[in-house]
Amino acid sequence: MAVDARIRELGNRHSHLEHEIERELKHPAHDPLHISDLKKQKLKLKEEMQSLRQT
């Protein structure tokens, strides 16, 4: 059960990052480095979720 809760938590954070990336991209003077960092964080969360699902 704890694994399922962790996956849900990571999924929520992943979704939040997706919305933050979309919001940043709408600004005309967005910071590409910040967006790149957000995308890396999002990918790391996705990889962690996949790893937990395989256990």
mmCIF entry with sequence, helices, sheets and N, C-alpha, C, O atoms, coordinates in Angstrom:
data_MODEL
# 
_entry.id   MODEL 
# 
_entity.id                         1 
_entity.type                       polymer 
_entity.pdbx_number_of_molecules   1 
# 
_entity_poly.entity_id                      1 
_entity_poly.type                           'polypeptide(L)' 
_entity_poly.nstd_linkage                   no 
_entity_poly.nstd_monomer                   no 
_entity_poly.pdbx_seq_one_letter_code       MAVDARIRELGNRHSHLEHEIERELKHPAHDPLHISDLKKQKLKLKEEMQSLRQT 
_entity_poly.pdbx_seq_one_letter_code_can   MAVDARIRELGNRHSHLEHEIERELKHPAHDPLHISDLKKQKLKLKEEMQSLRQT 
_entity_poly.pdbx_strand_id                 A 
# 
loop_
_entity_poly_seq.entity_id 
_entity_poly_seq.num 
_entity_poly_seq.mon_id 
_entity_poly_seq.hetero 
1 1  MET n 
1 2  ALA n 
1 3  VAL n 
1 4  ASP n 
1 5  ALA n 
1 6  ARG n 
1 7  ILE n 
1 8  ARG n 
1 9  GLU n 
1 10 LEU n 
1 11 GLY n 
1 12 ASN n 
1 13 ARG n 
1 14 HIS n 
1 15 SER n 
1 16 HIS n 
1 17 LEU n 
1 18 GLU n 
1 19 HIS n 
1 20 GLU n 
1 21 ILE n 
1 22 GLU n 
1 23 ARG n 
1 24 GLU n 
1 25 LEU n 
1 26 LYS n 
1 27 HIS n 
1 28 PRO n 
1 29 ALA n 
1 30 HIS n 
1 31 ASP n 
1 32 PRO n 
1 33 LEU n 
1 34 HIS n 
1 35 ILE n 
1 36 SER n 
1 37 ASP n 
1 38 LEU n 
1 39 LYS n 
1 40 LYS n 
1 41 GLN n 
1 42 LYS n 
1 43 LEU n 
1 44 LYS n 
1 45 LEU n 
1 46 LYS n 
1 47 GLU n 
1 48 GLU n 
1 49 MET n 
1 50 GLN n 
1 51 SER n 
1 52 LEU n 
1 53 ARG n 
1 54 GLN n 
1 55 THR n 
# 
_struct_asym.id          A 
_struct_asym.entity_id   1 
# 
loop_
_struct_conf.conf_type_id 
_struct_conf.id 
_struct_conf.pdbx_PDB_helix_id 
_struct_conf.beg_label_comp_id 
_struct_conf.beg_label_asym_id 
_struct_conf.beg_label_seq_id 
_struct_conf.pdbx_beg_PDB_ins_code 
_struct_conf.end_label_comp_id 
_struct_conf.end_label_asym_id 
_struct_conf.end_label_seq_id 
_struct_conf.pdbx_end_PDB_ins_code 
_struct_conf.beg_auth_comp_id 
_struct_conf.beg_auth_asym_id 
_struct_conf.beg_auth_seq_id 
_struct_conf.end_auth_comp_id 
_struct_conf.end_auth_asym_id 
_struct_conf.end_auth_seq_id 
_struct_conf.pdbx_PDB_helix_class 
_struct_conf.details 
_struct_conf.pdbx_PDB_helix_length 
HELX_P HELX_P1 AA1 ALA A 2  ? LYS A 26 ? ALA A 2  LYS A 26 1 ? 25 
HELX_P HELX_P2 AA2 PRO A 32 ? GLN A 54 ? PRO A 32 GLN A 54 1 ? 23 
# 
_struct_conf_type.id          HELX_P 
_struct_conf_type.criteria    ? 
_struct_conf_type.reference   ? 
# 
loop_
_atom_site.group_PDB 
_atom_site.id 
_atom_site.type_symbol 
_atom_site.label_atom_id 
_atom_site.label_alt_id 
_atom_site.label_comp_id 
_atom_site.label_asym_id 
_atom_site.label_entity_id 
_atom_site.label_seq_id 
_atom_site.pdbx_PDB_ins_code 
_atom_site.Cartn_x 
_atom_site.Cartn_y 
_atom_site.Cartn_z 
_atom_site.occupancy 
_atom_site.B_iso_or_equiv 
_atom_site.pdbx_formal_charge 
_atom_site.auth_seq_id 
_atom_site.auth_comp_id 
_atom_site.auth_asym_id 
_atom_site.auth_atom_id 
_atom_site.pdbx_PDB_model_num 
ATOM 1   N N  . MET A 1 1  ? 0.813  -1.193 0.000   1.00 0.00 ? 1  MET A N  1 
ATOM 2   C CA . MET A 1 1  ? 0.000  0.000  0.000   1.00 0.00 ? 1  MET A CA 1 
ATOM 3   C C  . MET A 1 1  ? 0.859  1.260  0.000   1.00 0.00 ? 1  MET A C  1 
ATOM 4   O O  . MET A 1 1  ? 0.512  2.243  -0.655  1.00 0.00 ? 1  MET A O  1 
ATOM 5   N N  . ALA A 1 2  ? 1.966  1.245  0.720   1.00 0.00 ? 2  ALA A N  1 
ATOM 6   C CA . ALA A 1 2  ? 2.835  2.418  0.792   1.00 0.00 ? 2  ALA A CA 1 
ATOM 7   C C  . ALA A 1 2  ? 3.409  2.746  -0.583  1.00 0.00 ? 2  ALA A C  1 
ATOM 8   O O  . ALA A 1 2  ? 3.613  3.915  -0.912  1.00 0.00 ? 2  ALA A O  1 
ATOM 9   N N  . VAL A 1 3  ? 3.666  1.721  -1.377  1.00 0.00 ? 3  VAL A N  1 
ATOM 10  C CA . VAL A 1 3  ? 4.195  1.947  -2.721  1.00 0.00 ? 3  VAL A CA 1 
ATOM 11  C C  . VAL A 1 3  ? 3.157  2.650  -3.583  1.00 0.00 ? 3  VAL A C  1 
ATOM 12  O O  . VAL A 1 3  ? 3.490  3.559  -4.343  1.00 0.00 ? 3  VAL A O  1 
ATOM 13  N N  . ASP A 1 4  ? 1.910  2.235  -3.469  1.00 0.00 ? 4  ASP A N  1 
ATOM 14  C CA . ASP A 1 4  ? 0.839  2.875  -4.237  1.00 0.00 ? 4  ASP A CA 1 
ATOM 15  C C  . ASP A 1 4  ? 0.694  4.345  -3.864  1.00 0.00 ? 4  ASP A C  1 
ATOM 16  O O  . ASP A 1 4  ? 0.492  5.196  -4.731  1.00 0.00 ? 4  ASP A O  1 
ATOM 17  N N  . ALA A 1 5  ? 0.798  4.635  -2.582  1.00 0.00 ? 5  ALA A N  1 
ATOM 18  C CA . ALA A 1 5  ? 0.695  6.030  -2.120  1.00 0.00 ? 5  ALA A CA 1 
ATOM 19  C C  . ALA A 1 5  ? 1.858  6.844  -2.651  1.00 0.00 ? 5  ALA A C  1 
ATOM 20  O O  . ALA A 1 5  ? 1.682  7.994  -3.054  1.00 0.00 ? 5  ALA A O  1 
ATOM 21  N N  . ARG A 1 6  ? 3.038  6.259  -2.655  1.00 0.00 ? 6  ARG A N  1 
ATOM 22  C CA . ARG A 1 6  ? 4.227  6.965  -3.169  1.00 0.00 ? 6  ARG A CA 1 
ATOM 23  C C  . ARG A 1 6  ? 4.068  7.237  -4.670  1.00 0.00 ? 6  ARG A C  1 
ATOM 24  O O  . ARG A 1 6  ? 4.407  8.322  -5.142  1.00 0.00 ? 6  ARG A O  1 
ATOM 25  N N  . ILE A 1 7  ? 3.561  6.273  -5.407  1.00 0.00 ? 7  ILE A N  1 
ATOM 26  C CA . ILE A 1 7  ? 3.353  6.455  -6.850  1.00 0.00 ? 7  ILE A CA 1 
ATOM 27  C C  . ILE A 1 7  ? 2.341  7.570  -7.099  1.00 0.00 ? 7  ILE A C  1 
ATOM 28  O O  . ILE A 1 7  ? 2.525  8.384  -8.004  1.00 0.00 ? 7  ILE A O  1 
ATOM 29  N N  . ARG A 1 8  ? 1.271  7.612  -6.300  1.00 0.00 ? 8  ARG A N  1 
ATOM 30  C CA . ARG A 1 8  ? 0.275  8.690  -6.438  1.00 0.00 ? 8  ARG A CA 1 
ATOM 31  C C  . ARG A 1 8  ? 0.903  10.048 -6.143  1.00 0.00 ? 8  ARG A C  1 
ATOM 32  O O  . ARG A 1 8  ? 0.662  11.023 -6.855  1.00 0.00 ? 8  ARG A O  1 
ATOM 33  N N  . GLU A 1 9  ? 1.705  10.100 -5.091  1.00 0.00 ? 9  GLU A N  1 
ATOM 34  C CA . GLU A 1 9  ? 2.378  11.355 -4.731  1.00 0.00 ? 9  GLU A CA 1 
ATOM 35  C C  . GLU A 1 9  ? 3.289  11.822 -5.861  1.00 0.00 ? 9  GLU A C  1 
ATOM 36  O O  . GLU A 1 9  ? 3.283  12.997 -6.228  1.00 0.00 ? 9  GLU A O  1 
ATOM 37  N N  . LEU A 1 10 ? 4.065  10.903 -6.406  1.00 0.00 ? 10 LEU A N  1 
ATOM 38  C CA . LEU A 1 10 ? 4.960  11.244 -7.518  1.00 0.00 ? 10 LEU A CA 1 
ATOM 39  C C  . LEU A 1 10 ? 4.164  11.670 -8.739  1.00 0.00 ? 10 LEU A C  1 
ATOM 40  O O  . LEU A 1 10 ? 4.561  12.590 -9.454  1.00 0.00 ? 10 LEU A O  1 
ATOM 41  N N  . GLY A 1 11 ? 3.039  11.004 -8.981  1.00 0.00 ? 11 GLY A N  1 
ATOM 42  C CA . GLY A 1 11 ? 2.176  11.359 -10.106 1.00 0.00 ? 11 GLY A CA 1 
ATOM 43  C C  . GLY A 1 11 ? 1.624  12.762 -9.961  1.00 0.00 ? 11 GLY A C  1 
ATOM 44  O O  . GLY A 1 11 ? 1.537  13.504 -10.940 1.00 0.00 ? 11 GLY A O  1 
ATOM 45  N N  . ASN A 1 12 ? 1.249  13.132 -8.740  1.00 0.00 ? 12 ASN A N  1 
ATOM 46  C CA . ASN A 1 12 ? 0.757  14.482 -8.493  1.00 0.00 ? 12 ASN A CA 1 
ATOM 47  C C  . ASN A 1 12 ? 1.844  15.517 -8.737  1.00 0.00 ? 12 ASN A C  1 
ATOM 48  O O  . ASN A 1 12 ? 1.594  16.554 -9.350  1.00 0.00 ? 12 ASN A O  1 
ATOM 49  N N  . ARG A 1 13 ? 3.052  15.236 -8.259  1.00 0.00 ? 13 ARG A N  1 
ATOM 50  C CA . ARG A 1 13 ? 4.160  16.162 -8.483  1.00 0.00 ? 13 ARG A CA 1 
ATOM 51  C C  . ARG A 1 13 ? 4.494  16.260 -9.971  1.00 0.00 ? 13 ARG A C  1 
ATOM 52  O O  . ARG A 1 13 ? 4.819  17.338 -10.470 1.00 0.00 ? 13 ARG A O  1 
ATOM 53  N N  . HIS A 1 14 ? 4.411  15.123 -10.681 1.00 0.00 ? 14 HIS A N  1 
ATOM 54  C CA . HIS A 1 14 ? 4.668  15.086 -12.119 1.00 0.00 ? 14 HIS A CA 1 
ATOM 55  C C  . HIS A 1 14 ? 3.657  15.971 -12.848 1.00 0.00 ? 14 HIS A C  1 
ATOM 56  O O  . HIS A 1 14 ? 4.021  16.745 -13.734 1.00 0.00 ? 14 HIS A O  1 
ATOM 57  N N  . SER A 1 15 ? 2.396  15.851 -12.469 1.00 0.00 ? 15 SER A N  1 
ATOM 58  C CA . SER A 1 15 ? 1.338  16.652 -13.070 1.00 0.00 ? 15 SER A CA 1 
ATOM 59  C C  . SER A 1 15 ? 1.537  18.141 -12.778 1.00 0.00 ? 15 SER A C  1 
ATOM 60  O O  . SER A 1 15 ? 1.345  18.985 -13.654 1.00 0.00 ? 15 SER A O  1 
ATOM 61  N N  . HIS A 1 16 ? 1.917  18.449 -11.555 1.00 0.00 ? 16 HIS A N  1 
ATOM 62  C CA . HIS A 1 16 ? 2.169  19.838 -11.171 1.00 0.00 ? 16 HIS A CA 1 
ATOM 63  C C  . HIS A 1 16 ? 3.300  20.429 -12.024 1.00 0.00 ? 16 HIS A C  1 
ATOM 64  O O  . HIS A 1 16 ? 3.205  21.563 -12.494 1.00 0.00 ? 16 HIS A O  1 
ATOM 65  N N  . LEU A 1 17 ? 4.358  19.655 -12.215 1.00 0.00 ? 17 LEU A N  1 
ATOM 66  C CA . LEU A 1 17 ? 5.471  20.130 -13.048 1.00 0.00 ? 17 LEU A CA 1 
ATOM 67  C C  . LEU A 1 17 ? 5.022  20.361 -14.488 1.00 0.00 ? 17 LEU A C  1 
ATOM 68  O O  . LEU A 1 17 ? 5.447  21.327 -15.122 1.00 0.00 ? 17 LEU A O  1 
ATOM 69  N N  . GLU A 1 18 ? 4.170  19.484 -15.003 1.00 0.00 ? 18 GLU A N  1 
ATOM 70  C CA . GLU A 1 18 ? 3.658  19.645 -16.367 1.00 0.00 ? 18 GLU A CA 1 
ATOM 71  C C  . GLU A 1 18 ? 2.913  20.968 -16.501 1.00 0.00 ? 18 GLU A C  1 
ATOM 72  O O  . GLU A 1 18 ? 3.096  21.696 -17.477 1.00 0.00 ? 18 GLU A O  1 
ATOM 73  N N  . HIS A 1 19 ? 2.081  21.271 -15.524 1.00 0.00 ? 19 HIS A N  1 
ATOM 74  C CA . HIS A 1 19 ? 1.329  22.528 -15.561 1.00 0.00 ? 19 HIS A CA 1 
ATOM 75  C C  . HIS A 1 19 ? 2.264  23.731 -15.432 1.00 0.00 ? 19 HIS A C  1 
ATOM 76  O O  . HIS A 1 19 ? 2.065  24.757 -16.082 1.00 0.00 ? 19 HIS A O  1 
ATOM 77  N N  . GLU A 1 20 ? 3.274  23.595 -14.594 1.00 0.00 ? 20 GLU A N  1 
ATOM 78  C CA . GLU A 1 20 ? 4.232  24.688 -14.429 1.00 0.00 ? 20 GLU A CA 1 
ATOM 79  C C  . GLU A 1 20 ? 5.017  24.928 -15.722 1.00 0.00 ? 20 GLU A C  1 
ATOM 80  O O  . GLU A 1 20 ? 5.272  26.076 -16.087 1.00 0.00 ? 20 GLU A O  1 
ATOM 81  N N  . ILE A 1 21 ? 5.396  23.861 -16.408 1.00 0.00 ? 21 ILE A N  1 
ATOM 82  C CA . ILE A 1 21 ? 6.102  23.988 -17.686 1.00 0.00 ? 21 ILE A CA 1 
ATOM 83  C C  . ILE A 1 21 ? 5.213  24.697 -18.705 1.00 0.00 ? 21 ILE A C  1 
ATOM 84  O O  . ILE A 1 21 ? 5.660  25.613 -19.394 1.00 0.00 ? 21 ILE A O  1 
ATOM 85  N N  . GLU A 1 22 ? 3.959  24.272 -18.796 1.00 0.00 ? 22 GLU A N  1 
ATOM 86  C CA . GLU A 1 22 ? 3.024  24.900 -19.734 1.00 0.00 ? 22 GLU A CA 1 
ATOM 87  C C  . GLU A 1 22 ? 2.844  26.386 -19.426 1.00 0.00 ? 22 GLU A C  1 
ATOM 88  O O  . GLU A 1 22 ? 2.802  27.216 -20.333 1.00 0.00 ? 22 GLU A O  1 
ATOM 89  N N  . ARG A 1 23 ? 2.739  26.710 -18.135 1.00 0.00 ? 23 ARG A N  1 
ATOM 90  C CA . ARG A 1 23 ? 2.566  28.105 -17.725 1.00 0.00 ? 23 ARG A CA 1 
ATOM 91  C C  . ARG A 1 23 ? 3.801  28.936 -18.092 1.00 0.00 ? 23 ARG A C  1 
ATOM 92  O O  . ARG A 1 23 ? 3.675  30.062 -18.573 1.00 0.00 ? 23 ARG A O  1 
ATOM 93  N N  . GLU A 1 24 ? 4.979  28.381 -17.866 1.00 0.00 ? 24 GLU A N  1 
ATOM 94  C CA . GLU A 1 24 ? 6.225  29.080 -18.198 1.00 0.00 ? 24 GLU A CA 1 
ATOM 95  C C  . GLU A 1 24 ? 6.347  29.315 -19.705 1.00 0.00 ? 24 GLU A C  1 
ATOM 96  O O  . GLU A 1 24 ? 6.789  30.377 -20.144 1.00 0.00 ? 24 GLU A O  1 
ATOM 97  N N  . LEU A 1 25 ? 5.952  28.318 -20.482 1.00 0.00 ? 25 LEU A N  1 
ATOM 98  C CA . LEU A 1 25 ? 6.083  28.446 -21.936 1.00 0.00 ? 25 LEU A CA 1 
ATOM 99  C C  . LEU A 1 25 ? 5.162  29.513 -22.515 1.00 0.00 ? 25 LEU A C  1 
ATOM 100 O O  . LEU A 1 25 ? 5.415  30.031 -23.602 1.00 0.00 ? 25 LEU A O  1 
ATOM 101 N N  . LYS A 1 26 ? 4.105  29.840 -21.799 1.00 0.00 ? 26 LYS A N  1 
ATOM 102 C CA . LYS A 1 26 ? 3.180  30.869 -22.281 1.00 0.00 ? 26 LYS A CA 1 
ATOM 103 C C  . LYS A 1 26 ? 3.748  32.273 -22.131 1.00 0.00 ? 26 LYS A C  1 
ATOM 104 O O  . LYS A 1 26 ? 3.302  33.199 -22.809 1.00 0.00 ? 26 LYS A O  1 
ATOM 105 N N  . HIS A 1 27 ? 4.729  32.437 -21.247 1.00 0.00 ? 27 HIS A N  1 
ATOM 106 C CA . HIS A 1 27 ? 5.338  33.764 -21.080 1.00 0.00 ? 27 HIS A CA 1 
ATOM 107 C C  . HIS A 1 27 ? 6.290  34.048 -22.235 1.00 0.00 ? 27 HIS A C  1 
ATOM 108 O O  . HIS A 1 27 ? 7.105  33.195 -22.584 1.00 0.00 ? 27 HIS A O  1 
ATOM 109 N N  . PRO A 1 28 ? 6.199  35.225 -22.826 1.00 0.00 ? 28 PRO A N  1 
ATOM 110 C CA . PRO A 1 28 ? 7.066  35.549 -23.960 1.00 0.00 ? 28 PRO A CA 1 
ATOM 111 C C  . PRO A 1 28 ? 8.550  35.551 -23.598 1.00 0.00 ? 28 PRO A C  1 
ATOM 112 O O  . PRO A 1 28 ? 9.390  35.234 -24.440 1.00 0.00 ? 28 PRO A O  1 
ATOM 113 N N  . ALA A 1 29 ? 8.879  35.901 -22.368 1.00 0.00 ? 29 ALA A N  1 
ATOM 114 C CA . ALA A 1 29 ? 10.285 35.965 -21.961 1.00 0.00 ? 29 ALA A CA 1 
ATOM 115 C C  . ALA A 1 29 ? 10.624 34.824 -21.005 1.00 0.00 ? 29 ALA A C  1 
ATOM 116 O O  . ALA A 1 29 ? 11.272 35.035 -19.980 1.00 0.00 ? 29 ALA A O  1 
ATOM 117 N N  . HIS A 1 30 ? 10.183 33.616 -21.347 1.00 0.00 ? 30 HIS A N  1 
ATOM 118 C CA . HIS A 1 30 ? 10.454 32.491 -20.454 1.00 0.00 ? 30 HIS A CA 1 
ATOM 119 C C  . HIS A 1 30 ? 11.945 32.148 -20.451 1.00 0.00 ? 30 HIS A C  1 
ATOM 120 O O  . HIS A 1 30 ? 12.673 32.431 -21.402 1.00 0.00 ? 30 HIS A O  1 
ATOM 121 N N  . ASP A 1 31 ? 12.365 31.536 -19.364 1.00 0.00 ? 31 ASP A N  1 
ATOM 122 C CA . ASP A 1 31 ? 13.768 31.154 -19.178 1.00 0.00 ? 31 ASP A CA 1 
ATOM 123 C C  . ASP A 1 31 ? 13.959 29.704 -19.642 1.00 0.00 ? 31 ASP A C  1 
ATOM 124 O O  . ASP A 1 31 ? 13.472 28.777 -18.995 1.00 0.00 ? 31 ASP A O  1 
ATOM 125 N N  . PRO A 1 32 ? 14.658 29.511 -20.745 1.00 0.00 ? 32 PRO A N  1 
ATOM 126 C CA . PRO A 1 32 ? 14.843 28.144 -21.261 1.00 0.00 ? 32 PRO A CA 1 
ATOM 127 C C  . PRO A 1 32 ? 15.574 27.223 -20.276 1.00 0.00 ? 32 PRO A C  1 
ATOM 128 O O  . PRO A 1 32 ? 15.306 26.022 -20.239 1.00 0.00 ? 32 PRO A O  1 
ATOM 129 N N  . LEU A 1 33 ? 16.487 27.775 -19.487 1.00 0.00 ? 33 LEU A N  1 
ATOM 130 C CA . LEU A 1 33 ? 17.206 26.944 -18.526 1.00 0.00 ? 33 LEU A CA 1 
ATOM 131 C C  . LEU A 1 33 ? 16.275 26.462 -17.416 1.00 0.00 ? 33 LEU A C  1 
ATOM 132 O O  . LEU A 1 33 ? 16.375 25.321 -16.964 1.00 0.00 ? 33 LEU A O  1 
ATOM 133 N N  . HIS A 1 34 ? 15.385 27.321 -16.988 1.00 0.00 ? 34 HIS A N  1 
ATOM 134 C CA . HIS A 1 34 ? 14.412 26.933 -15.952 1.00 0.00 ? 34 HIS A CA 1 
ATOM 135 C C  . HIS A 1 34 ? 13.477 25.853 -16.493 1.00 0.00 ? 34 HIS A C  1 
ATOM 136 O O  . HIS A 1 34 ? 13.173 24.883 -15.799 1.00 0.00 ? 34 HIS A O  1 
ATOM 137 N N  . ILE A 1 35 ? 13.033 26.022 -17.710 1.00 0.00 ? 35 ILE A N  1 
ATOM 138 C CA . ILE A 1 35 ? 12.146 25.026 -18.321 1.00 0.00 ? 35 ILE A CA 1 
ATOM 139 C C  . ILE A 1 35 ? 12.874 23.697 -18.478 1.00 0.00 ? 35 ILE A C  1 
ATOM 140 O O  . ILE A 1 35 ? 12.296 22.637 -18.240 1.00 0.00 ? 35 ILE A O  1 
ATOM 141 N N  . SER A 1 36 ? 14.134 23.752 -18.874 1.00 0.00 ? 36 SER A N  1 
ATOM 142 C CA . SER A 1 36 ? 14.926 22.529 -18.998 1.00 0.00 ? 36 SER A CA 1 
ATOM 143 C C  . SER A 1 36 ? 15.054 21.830 -17.652 1.00 0.00 ? 36 SER A C  1 
ATOM 144 O O  . SER A 1 36 ? 14.954 20.605 -17.572 1.00 0.00 ? 36 SER A O  1 
ATOM 145 N N  . ASP A 1 37 ? 15.272 22.601 -16.601 1.00 0.00 ? 37 ASP A N  1 
ATOM 146 C CA . ASP A 1 37 ? 15.371 22.031 -15.257 1.00 0.00 ? 37 ASP A CA 1 
ATOM 147 C C  . ASP A 1 37 ? 14.056 21.379 -14.844 1.00 0.00 ? 37 ASP A C  1 
ATOM 148 O O  . ASP A 1 37 ? 14.055 20.284 -14.282 1.00 0.00 ? 37 ASP A O  1 
ATOM 149 N N  . LEU A 1 38 ? 12.942 22.042 -15.117 1.00 0.00 ? 38 LEU A N  1 
ATOM 150 C CA . LEU A 1 38 ? 11.629 21.478 -14.794 1.00 0.00 ? 38 LEU A CA 1 
ATOM 151 C C  . LEU A 1 38 ? 11.396 20.165 -15.544 1.00 0.00 ? 38 LEU A C  1 
ATOM 152 O O  . LEU A 1 38 ? 10.862 19.210 -14.981 1.00 0.00 ? 38 LEU A O  1 
ATOM 153 N N  . LYS A 1 39 ? 11.796 20.124 -16.805 1.00 0.00 ? 39 LYS A N  1 
ATOM 154 C CA . LYS A 1 39 ? 11.620 18.905 -17.604 1.00 0.00 ? 39 LYS A CA 1 
ATOM 155 C C  . LYS A 1 39 ? 12.476 17.769 -17.063 1.00 0.00 ? 39 LYS A C  1 
ATOM 156 O O  . LYS A 1 39 ? 12.048 16.615 -17.070 1.00 0.00 ? 39 LYS A O  1 
ATOM 157 N N  . LYS A 1 40 ? 13.679 18.083 -16.595 1.00 0.00 ? 40 LYS A N  1 
ATOM 158 C CA . LYS A 1 40 ? 14.539 17.055 -16.010 1.00 0.00 ? 40 LYS A CA 1 
ATOM 159 C C  . LYS A 1 40 ? 13.919 16.507 -14.728 1.00 0.00 ? 40 LYS A C  1 
ATOM 160 O O  . LYS A 1 40 ? 13.949 15.301 -14.482 1.00 0.00 ? 40 LYS A O  1 
ATOM 161 N N  . GLN A 1 41 ? 13.358 17.396 -13.917 1.00 0.00 ? 41 GLN A N  1 
ATOM 162 C CA . GLN A 1 41 ? 12.688 16.962 -12.690 1.00 0.00 ? 41 GLN A CA 1 
ATOM 163 C C  . GLN A 1 41 ? 11.509 16.056 -13.015 1.00 0.00 ? 41 GLN A C  1 
ATOM 164 O O  . GLN A 1 41 ? 11.292 15.037 -12.360 1.00 0.00 ? 41 GLN A O  1 
ATOM 165 N N  . LYS A 1 42 ? 10.754 16.441 -14.032 1.00 0.00 ? 42 LYS A N  1 
ATOM 166 C CA . LYS A 1 42 ? 9.584  15.671 -14.451 1.00 0.00 ? 42 LYS A CA 1 
ATOM 167 C C  . LYS A 1 42 ? 9.996  14.275 -14.925 1.00 0.00 ? 42 LYS A C  1 
ATOM 168 O O  . LYS A 1 42 ? 9.351  13.282 -14.588 1.00 0.00 ? 42 LYS A O  1 
ATOM 169 N N  . LEU A 1 43 ? 11.067 14.210 -15.702 1.00 0.00 ? 43 LEU A N  1 
ATOM 170 C CA . LEU A 1 43 ? 11.570 12.927 -16.190 1.00 0.00 ? 43 LEU A CA 1 
ATOM 171 C C  . LEU A 1 43 ? 12.041 12.052 -15.034 1.00 0.00 ? 43 LEU A C  1 
ATOM 172 O O  . LEU A 1 43 ? 11.791 10.847 -15.027 1.00 0.00 ? 43 LEU A O  1 
ATOM 173 N N  . LYS A 1 44 ? 12.717 12.647 -14.063 1.00 0.00 ? 44 LYS A N  1 
ATOM 174 C CA . LYS A 1 44 ? 13.192 11.893 -12.911 1.00 0.00 ? 44 LYS A CA 1 
ATOM 175 C C  . LYS A 1 44 ? 12.023 11.288 -12.142 1.00 0.00 ? 44 LYS A C  1 
ATOM 176 O O  . LYS A 1 44 ? 12.088 10.140 -11.703 1.00 0.00 ? 44 LYS A O  1 
ATOM 177 N N  . LEU A 1 45 ? 10.953 12.066 -11.981 1.00 0.00 ? 45 LEU A N  1 
ATOM 178 C CA . LEU A 1 45 ? 9.759  11.546 -11.303 1.00 0.00 ? 45 LEU A CA 1 
ATOM 179 C C  . LEU A 1 45 ? 9.151  10.389 -12.081 1.00 0.00 ? 45 LEU A C  1 
ATOM 180 O O  . LEU A 1 45 ? 8.747  9.382  -11.498 1.00 0.00 ? 45 LEU A O  1 
ATOM 181 N N  . LYS A 1 46 ? 9.087  10.536 -13.394 1.00 0.00 ? 46 LYS A N  1 
ATOM 182 C CA . LYS A 1 46 ? 8.510  9.481  -14.239 1.00 0.00 ? 46 LYS A CA 1 
ATOM 183 C C  . LYS A 1 46 ? 9.328  8.192  -14.109 1.00 0.00 ? 46 LYS A C  1 
ATOM 184 O O  . LYS A 1 46 ? 8.771  7.101  -13.988 1.00 0.00 ? 46 LYS A O  1 
ATOM 185 N N  . GLU A 1 47 ? 10.637 8.333  -14.136 1.00 0.00 ? 47 GLU A N  1 
ATOM 186 C CA . GLU A 1 47 ? 11.512 7.151  -13.995 1.00 0.00 ? 47 GLU A CA 1 
ATOM 187 C C  . GLU A 1 47 ? 11.332 6.487  -12.641 1.00 0.00 ? 47 GLU A C  1 
ATOM 188 O O  . GLU A 1 47 ? 11.318 5.259  -12.545 1.00 0.00 ? 47 GLU A O  1 
ATOM 189 N N  . GLU A 1 48 ? 11.194 7.298  -11.586 1.00 0.00 ? 48 GLU A N  1 
ATOM 190 C CA . GLU A 1 48 ? 10.992 6.734  -10.255 1.00 0.00 ? 48 GLU A CA 1 
ATOM 191 C C  . GLU A 1 48 ? 9.661  6.006  -10.179 1.00 0.00 ? 48 GLU A C  1 
ATOM 192 O O  . GLU A 1 48 ? 9.578  4.934  -9.579  1.00 0.00 ? 48 GLU A O  1 
ATOM 193 N N  . MET A 1 49 ? 8.615  6.570  -10.778 1.00 0.00 ? 49 MET A N  1 
ATOM 194 C CA . MET A 1 49 ? 7.309  5.903  -10.782 1.00 0.00 ? 49 MET A CA 1 
ATOM 195 C C  . MET A 1 49 ? 7.400  4.559  -11.511 1.00 0.00 ? 49 MET A C  1 
ATOM 196 O O  . MET A 1 49 ? 6.857  3.559  -11.042 1.00 0.00 ? 49 MET A O  1 
ATOM 197 N N  . GLN A 1 50 ? 8.085  4.540  -12.653 1.00 0.00 ? 50 GLN A N  1 
ATOM 198 C CA . GLN A 1 50 ? 8.210  3.298  -13.418 1.00 0.00 ? 50 GLN A CA 1 
ATOM 199 C C  . GLN A 1 50 ? 8.983  2.254  -12.614 1.00 0.00 ? 50 GLN A C  1 
ATOM 200 O O  . GLN A 1 50 ? 8.648  1.069  -12.626 1.00 0.00 ? 50 GLN A O  1 
ATOM 201 N N  . SER A 1 51 ? 10.007 2.709  -11.926 1.00 0.00 ? 51 SER A N  1 
ATOM 202 C CA . SER A 1 51 ? 10.803 1.784  -11.112 1.00 0.00 ? 51 SER A CA 1 
ATOM 203 C C  . SER A 1 51 ? 9.966  1.180  -9.994  1.00 0.00 ? 51 SER A C  1 
ATOM 204 O O  . SER A 1 51 ? 10.057 -0.018 -9.726  1.00 0.00 ? 51 SER A O  1 
ATOM 205 N N  . LEU A 1 52 ? 9.153  2.003  -9.342  1.00 0.00 ? 52 LEU A N  1 
ATOM 206 C CA . LEU A 1 52 ? 8.296  1.500  -8.266  1.00 0.00 ? 52 LEU A CA 1 
ATOM 207 C C  . LEU A 1 52 ? 7.230  0.540  -8.784  1.00 0.00 ? 52 LEU A C  1 
ATOM 208 O O  . LEU A 1 52 ? 6.865  -0.411 -8.093  1.00 0.00 ? 52 LEU A O  1 
ATOM 209 N N  . ARG A 1 53 ? 6.740  0.775  -9.962  1.00 0.00 ? 53 ARG A N  1 
ATOM 210 C CA . ARG A 1 53 ? 5.705  -0.103 -10.536 1.00 0.00 ? 53 ARG A CA 1 
ATOM 211 C C  . ARG A 1 53 ? 6.275  -1.483 -10.854 1.00 0.00 ? 53 ARG A C  1 
ATOM 212 O O  . ARG A 1 53 ? 5.542  -2.472 -10.834 1.00 0.00 ? 53 ARG A O  1 
ATOM 213 N N  . GLN A 1 54 ? 7.571  -1.560 -11.146 1.00 0.00 ? 54 GLN A N  1 
ATOM 214 C CA . GLN A 1 54 ? 8.195  -2.824 -11.513 1.00 0.00 ? 54 GLN A CA 1 
ATOM 215 C C  . GLN A 1 54 ? 8.521  -3.683 -10.303 1.00 0.00 ? 54 GLN A C  1 
ATOM 216 O O  . GLN A 1 54 ? 8.809  -4.871 -10.448 1.00 0.00 ? 54 GLN A O  1 
ATOM 217 N N  . THR A 1 55 ? 8.480  -3.094 -9.104  1.00 0.00 ? 55 THR A N  1 
ATOM 218 C CA . THR A 1 55 ? 8.829  -3.881 -7.914  1.00 0.00 ? 55 THR A CA 1 
ATOM 219 C C  . THR A 1 55 ? 7.637  -4.615 -7.362  1.00 0.00 ? 55 THR A C  1 
ATOM 220 O O  . THR A 1 55 ? 7.757  -5.324 -6.363  1.00 0.00 ? 55 THR A O  1 
# 
